[in-house]
Amino acid sequence: MGFETNGAFPASITPMPQKVAQPTNYINFQNDGVSGGKAEFTQWLQQYLPELYESEVERYGNRTLSGFLRMVGAEMPMTSDQVIWVEQNRLHIAYDEVISDQDDKLTIKTGENNAVRANQTIVVSDGFNTVKCLVKSTSGQDIIALPYTATNLSGLGTTVKLFVYGSEFAKGTTGMVGSISPVPQTFNNSPIIMKDKFEVSGSDAAQIGWIEIATEDGSNGYLWYLKAESETRLRFEDYLEMMSVEGELATATSAAVADMGATGGFTTAVKPKGTQGLFAAIEDRGNVWNNFAGAAAPGAGALSDFDAILKQLDKQGAIEENMLFLNRATALDFDDMIAAQAGGGYASTQAASYGLFDNEAEMALNFGFAGFRRGSYDFYKTDWKYLNDATTRGLTSDIDGVMVPAGTTTVYDQMLGSNIRRPFLHVRYRASEADDRRMKSWITGSVGGAFTSDLDAMEVHFLTERCLVTQAANNFVLFKSTV
């Protein structure tokens, strides 16, 4: 007796990664793949292993985004549900949007404390016209100011600004009436709890993959679940920084507060609260510059805009060193701005002459700048990957970059029990002797070395509780686009 082949060979085979006999990886003379009762010749061809690249192609390079806070900030433990810090007010007394009756009365805005006292001397100005006055008396929000060189304030507009520059008393008089006590401003932020989880069944954990995997944290092998677990961890570590940057405080009437219900463990008594991230803090207490450089020619509009920013920094802390973290378009605007100055006042052929060099075929021109000095300030520029990545802020067009002061401030360290210097930007995380919640991870289930339950799976849990502290936000600048 013989097989009826009708010109075809009755065989079927599927390649496998292991040398183990399976119903699909050896020549099968049964009905697998037969057509009309006849085995197909293509089944025989399937026994040959296809040409396969063993390694996964890393087409997006290093995909992690964290690192910004490690460059400009620090981390400190905390044991409370809230972190509170105090910032100085300005030393000198000044008011804007003061209403003048153009005679001798000035009225400060409602809600502002009037710290001007009788016999003090003040400068009153509507911008370019200035009058110096001696204060006769004050009452509530009103100041009676008598000009030194005019009969009244009619030479100024109806809306003015003023500041105190001294005082004048007659001989043999008593001292100043009243005193000024500093009222520092108090700010606070609250940590929020972040969680994530990776899960793989016992069967999948024992399965060999087809290709070799490698991840940014060094995990590698032929077990695909290792890559999935590693990417979950990397993604969560990026979230630690992204939440610190993007965090938003919930308002009492927001949908997150009103409609969250019992989802995620929230109740009518325990509402989502959010946390204030870097962008929100700068918009609330810092400086925002819209549409840097605009549509002007390279260097022209950018330089005038940048000089206006410097004037604003002069009015704030005037911190000498600052770091610029920018998206690609704004970084190029800064490069063009600086490059344009190299050719200013010279022939156009010298515009690319950033330094002295011999023109050689092997030479590569560097058209980028890592740092520069303007006025009395030093700036260090770098690309911020978070603003360029297509799955984060590279997906939007509203945030162009941020300027972060490189100074430090004095804070009390609970772990050391003393005052230490910290950057203006730092992260606080919940920690005590009982539990450190900076970055927790643990395994549950019955797979992967865990024996905590009868679940035939491995669950890797991630948790943190933290918030960002943005001190002296008046020294920060957020670059935004509105068009």
C-alpha positions in Angstrom: 0.0 0.0 0.0 1.3 3.5 -0.8 0.3 7.1 -0.3 -1.8 8.9 -2.9 0.2 12.1 -3.4 -1.0 13.2 -6.8 2.2 15.1 -7.3 2.2 16.7 -3.9 4.1 15.8 -0.7 1.7 15.5 2.3 3.8 17.4 4.9 3.2 20.3 7.4 5.7 22.0 9.7 5.8 25.2 11.7 9.2 26.4 13.1 9.6 26.5 16.9 12.2 28.2 19.0 13.0 25.0 20.9 13.9 21.5 19.9 10.6 20.0 21.2 8.2 17.9 19.2 4.9 19.7 18.9 1.9 18.9 16.6 2.9 21.8 14.4 6.7 21.5 14.2 7.2 18.0 12.6 6.2 16.5 9.3 2.6 15.6 9.6 1.1 13.2 7.1 -2.4 13.7 8.4 -5.0 16.3 7.3 -3.1 19.4 8.3 -3.3 21.9 5.5 -4.8 19.5 3.0 -7.0 20.9 0.2 -9.6 18.7 -1.1 -8.1 15.8 0.7 -4.7 16.4 -0.9 -1.8 17.7 1.1 -0.2 20.9 -0.2 3.4 21.0 -1.2 3.8 24.3 0.7 3.6 22.4 3.9 6.9 20.8 3.2 8.5 24.2 2.6 7.4 25.4 6.1 10.0 23.2 7.7 12.7 25.6 6.8 13.3 28.3 9.4 12.8 31.9 8.0 15.7 34.4 8.1 15.1 36.2 11.4 16.9 39.0 13.0 17.3 38.0 16.7 17.4 41.5 18.1 14.5 43.9 18.4 15.1 47.1 16.4 15.3 50.2 18.6 13.8 52.6 16.1 13.0 55.4 18.7 16.4 55.4 20.4 16.3 56.0 24.1 12.6 56.6 24.9 12.9 57.6 28.5 12.2 61.3 29.3 13.2 61.7 32.9 16.4 63.6 33.9 15.2 67.2 34.0 14.7 67.3 37.7 17.9 65.5 38.3 19.7 68.3 36.5 18.1 71.3 38.3 16.6 69.9 41.5 17.0 67.7 44.5 14.9 65.3 46.6 14.0 65.6 50.2 11.9 63.4 52.5 8.8 64.7 54.3 6.4 63.1 56.9 3.3 65.3 56.5 0.4 65.6 54.1 1.4 69.1 53.2 4.7 71.0 52.6 4.7 74.7 53.5 7.4 77.2 52.9 7.7 80.9 53.4 9.1 83.4 50.9 10.3 87.0 51.5 8.4 90.0 50.4 10.2 92.8 48.8 12.2 95.1 51.0 11.1 98.4 49.7 7.6 99.9 49.6 6.1 100.5 46.2 2.6 100.5 44.6 1.3 100.5 41.1 -2.2 101.3 39.7 -2.6 104.1 42.2 -5.4 106.5 41.5 -4.5 110.2 41.5 -7.1 113.1 41.9 -4.4 115.3 40.2 -4.4 117.5 43.3 -2.8 116.0 46.3 -4.6 112.7 47.0 -3.4 109.3 46.0 -5.5 106.2 46.5 -3.9 102.7 46.7 -5.8 99.7 45.3 -8.4 98.1 47.6 -6.9 95.0 49.3 -3.4 96.3 49.5 -2.0 97.4 52.9 -0.9 101.0 52.9 2.6 101.0 54.5 3.3 104.7 53.5 3.7 106.9 56.6 3.6 110.6 57.3 6.8 112.5 56.7 8.1 109.9 54.2 9.3 111.1 50.8 7.9 109.3 47.7 8.4 109.3 43.9 5.2 109.5 42.0 5.2 108.7 38.3 2.9 107.9 35.4 5.7 106.3 33.4 7.8 109.1 32.0 6.7 112.0 34.1 7.9 112.0 37.7 7.1 114.2 40.7 8.7 113.8 44.2 6.5 114.5 47.1 6.5 114.8 50.9 3.7 112.8 52.6 1.5 114.9 54.8 -0.8 112.2 56.1 -2.3 108.8 55.4 -5.7 107.3 56.1 -6.9 103.9 55.0 -6.0 103.6 51.3 -5.5 107.4 50.9 -2.2 109.3 50.9 -1.9 113.1 50.9 1.2 113.9 49.0 2.6 117.4 48.6 5.0 117.9 45.6 8.4 119.5 46.2 8.5 121.4 42.9 4.8 121.8 41.9 1.6 123.0 43.4 -0.3 119.8 42.7 -0.2 116.5 40.8 -1.9 117.8 37.7 1.2 117.2 35.6 0.7 113.4 36.0 -2.0 111.1 34.7 -4.9 109.7 36.7 -3.2 106.3 37.2 0.3 106.4 38.7 2.9 104.4 40.5 4.8 105.3 43.6 7.6 104.2 45.8 9.2 105.4 49.1 12.8 106.7 48.9 13.3 108.4 52.3 11.8 110.9 54.8 12.1 114.4 56.1 11.6 115.8 59.7 12.1 119.2 61.3 14.6 119.8 64.1 13.7 118.7 67.6 10.7 116.6 66.6 9.7 113.1 67.7 10.4 110.0 65.7 8.5 108.3 62.9 4.9 107.4 63.7 4.2 103.7 63.3 6.5 100.9 62.1 6.6 98.3 59.4 6.6 94.6 60.2 7.4 92.2 57.4 4.6 89.9 56.3 6.2 87.0 54.5 4.1 85.0 51.9 3.3 81.4 52.7 3.0 78.8 50.0 2.1 75.1 50.1 1.8 72.0 48.0 0.5 68.5 48.8 2.0 65.2 47.7 -0.2 62.9 45.7 -0.1 59.1 45.4 0.8 57.5 42.1 0.4 53.8 41.3 1.0 51.4 38.4 1.1 47.6 38.0 2.4 45.0 35.6 0.9 41.5 35.5 2.0 38.3 33.6 0.5 34.9 34.0 2.6 31.9 35.0 2.3 30.3 31.5 3.4 33.5 29.7 6.3 33.9 32.1 7.6 30.4 31.1 7.2 31.1 27.3 10.3 31.7 25.2 10.0 34.6 22.8 11.2 34.7 19.2 13.5 37.7 19.4 16.1 39.0 21.9 14.9 42.1 23.7 16.8 44.9 25.3 15.5 47.9 27.2 16.8 51.3 28.4 17.5 50.0 31.9 19.6 47.1 30.7 17.0 44.3 30.9 17.6 41.7 28.1 16.8 38.2 27.1 14.4 36.1 25.2 11.6 36.3 27.7 9.1 38.9 26.4 7.5 39.6 29.7 10.9 41.0 31.0 10.6 43.7 28.4 7.0 44.4 29.3 7.8 44.6 33.1 10.9 46.8 32.4 8.9 49.2 30.2 6.2 49.5 32.9 8.9 50.5 35.4 10.5 52.9 33.0 7.2 54.5 32.1 6.3 54.9 35.8 9.7 56.5 36.5 9.0 59.0 33.7 5.6 59.7 35.3 7.4 60.7 38.5 8.9 63.6 36.6 6.0 64.3 34.3 3.6 64.7 37.2 6.0 67.1 38.9 6.1 69.2 35.7 2.5 68.9 34.6 0.6 68.6 38.0 -2.4 70.8 38.5 -4.3 71.7 41.6 -8.0 70.7 41.5 -10.5 73.6 41.9 -13.5 73.1 44.2 -16.0 73.4 41.3 -14.1 71.2 38.8 -15.4 68.0 37.3 -12.6 66.0 38.9 -13.9 67.0 42.4 -17.6 67.0 41.6 -18.0 63.9 39.5 -15.1 61.5 40.4 -17.4 59.7 42.9 -16.1 56.4 44.3 -13.7 55.8 41.4 -10.1 54.9 42.5 -11.0 54.9 46.2 -12.3 58.5 46.3 -15.4 59.3 48.2 -17.6 62.3 49.0 -15.3 63.0 51.9 -12.0 62.2 50.1 -11.8 64.3 46.9 -9.1 64.4 44.3 -6.8 67.4 45.2 -4.1 67.3 42.5 -0.7 68.9 43.0 1.0 72.0 41.6 3.6 71.2 39.0 6.3 73.4 37.5 4.2 74.8 34.7 1.3 75.7 36.9 3.5 77.3 39.6 5.2 79.5 37.0 1.9 80.6 35.5 0.6 81.3 39.0 3.6 83.0 40.5 6.2 83.4 37.8 6.8 85.0 34.4 5.2 83.9 31.2 6.5 85.0 27.8 4.2 84.4 24.8 5.5 83.8 21.2 9.2 84.3 21.7 10.8 85.7 18.5 7.5 85.8 16.8 7.7 85.8 13.0 10.6 88.2 12.8 13.9 87.5 11.0 16.3 85.2 12.8 17.9 87.1 15.7 16.0 90.4 15.3 12.7 89.7 17.1 14.4 87.2 19.4 17.0 89.6 20.7 14.4 92.3 21.5 12.2 89.8 23.2 15.1 88.4 25.2 16.2 91.9 26.3 12.6 92.5 27.6 12.9 89.3 29.6 16.2 90.5 31.1 14.5 93.7 32.2 11.9 91.6 33.9 14.6 89.5 35.6 16.2 92.8 36.9 12.9 93.5 38.7 13.0 90.1 40.4 15.8 88.3 42.1 18.4 89.1 39.4 20.0 85.7 39.7 23.1 85.7 37.6 23.1 82.1 36.2 20.1 80.6 34.5 19.3 77.4 32.6 17.2 77.3 29.5 15.3 74.0 28.7 13.8 74.5 25.3 12.0 72.6 22.5 13.7 72.3 19.1 12.2 75.4 17.4 12.9 77.7 20.4 16.4 76.4 20.8 17.0 77.2 17.1 15.6 80.7 17.7 18.2 81.2 20.4 21.0 79.9 18.1 19.9 82.3 15.3 19.7 85.1 17.8 23.3 84.6 18.9 24.6 83.8 15.4 23.1 87.0 14.0 25.2 89.1 16.4 28.4 87.5 15.0 27.8 89.1 11.6 26.2 92.3 12.9 27.9 95.4 11.4 30.2 93.2 9.2 30.0 91.7 5.8 27.4 89.0 5.4 30.1 86.5 4.7 31.2 86.8 8.3 27.8 86.0 9.8 28.8 82.3 10.3 32.2 83.2 11.8 31.6 82.1 15.3 35.3 82.0 16.1 38.8 82.0 14.5 39.6 79.0 12.4 41.4 77.7 9.3 39.0 76.7 6.6 39.7 73.0 6.0 37.8 70.2 4.3 37.7 68.2 7.5 36.4 71.0 9.6 32.8 70.9 10.9 31.1 74.1 11.8 29.2 74.2 15.1 26.1 76.3 14.5 24.7 75.7 18.0 25.4 77.4 21.3 25.5 75.8 24.7 25.8 79.0 26.7 26.1 82.8 26.3 26.1 86.0 28.4 23.8 88.9 27.9 23.9 92.0 30.2 24.9 90.7 33.6 23.4 87.2 33.2 24.8 83.9 32.1 22.6 81.4 30.3 23.1 77.7 29.6 20.9 76.2 26.9 19.9 72.6 26.4 17.3 70.8 24.5 14.5 69.3 26.7 13.5 65.9 25.2 10.2 66.1 27.0 9.2 69.1 24.8 10.2 67.3 21.6 8.9 63.8 22.1 5.9 63.0 19.9 4.1 61.2 22.8 4.5 64.0 25.3 4.7 67.8 24.9 6.0 67.3 21.3 2.3 66.4 20.6 1.2 70.0 21.6 2.3 73.4 20.5 1.7 75.6 23.6 4.9 75.1 25.7 8.2 76.1 24.1 10.5 76.0 27.1 11.3 77.1 30.6 14.1 79.3 32.2 15.2 77.9 35.6 17.4 79.9 38.0 20.6 78.1 39.0 20.6 79.6 42.5 19.9 77.9 45.8 17.9 78.7 48.9 18.1 77.7 52.6 15.6 75.1 53.8 15.3 73.0 56.9 16.3 69.3 56.3 14.2 67.0 58.5 16.7 64.1 58.1 19.8 66.2 59.0 18.0 68.4 61.5 19.6 71.5 60.2 19.3 74.2 57.6 20.9 73.3 54.3 21.1 74.8 50.8 18.7 73.5 48.2 17.9 74.5 44.6 14.8 76.6 44.1 13.3 73.5 42.5 13.1 70.3 44.5 10.9 67.2 45.1 9.5 66.3 48.4 8.5 62.6 49.0 6.8 60.9 51.9 9.2 58.9 54.1 9.6 57.8 57.7 11.4 55.0 59.5 8.4 52.8 58.9 8.0 53.4 55.2 9.9 55.1 52.4 7.5 56.1 49.6 10.0 57.7 47.3 9.7 54.8 44.8 8.3 51.5 46.1 8.0 48.3 44.1 6.9 44.8 45.3 5.8 41.5 43.8 2.6 39.6 44.6 1.2 36.3 43.2 2.8 32.9 42.9 5.1 33.4 39.9 8.6 34.9 39.6 9.7 34.1 43.2 6.6 35.5 44.9 4.4 33.3 47.1 1.8 35.6 48.5 -1.4 34.2 47.0 -2.8 31.4 44.8 -3.0 33.7 41.8 -1.2 32.0 38.9 0.4 35.2 37.9 3.1 37.7 38.9 2.0 41.2 39.7 4.6 43.9 40.0 3.3 47.0 41.9 4.7 50.5 41.8 3.9 53.4 44.2 5.1 56.8 45.1 3.9 59.8 47.0 5.5 63.1 46.2 5.1 66.7 45.1 7.3 69.4 43.6 8.3 72.6 45.5 8.9 75.6 43.3 10.4 78.3 45.4 10.9 81.9 44.2 8.8 81.2 41.1 9.2 84.9 40.3 12.7 84.1 38.9 11.4 81.5 36.5 10.2 82.1 32.9 7.8 79.9 31.0 7.9 80.3 27.2 4.5 79.7 25.6 3.0 79.9 22.1 -0.5 81.1 21.5 -0.4 81.0 17.7 
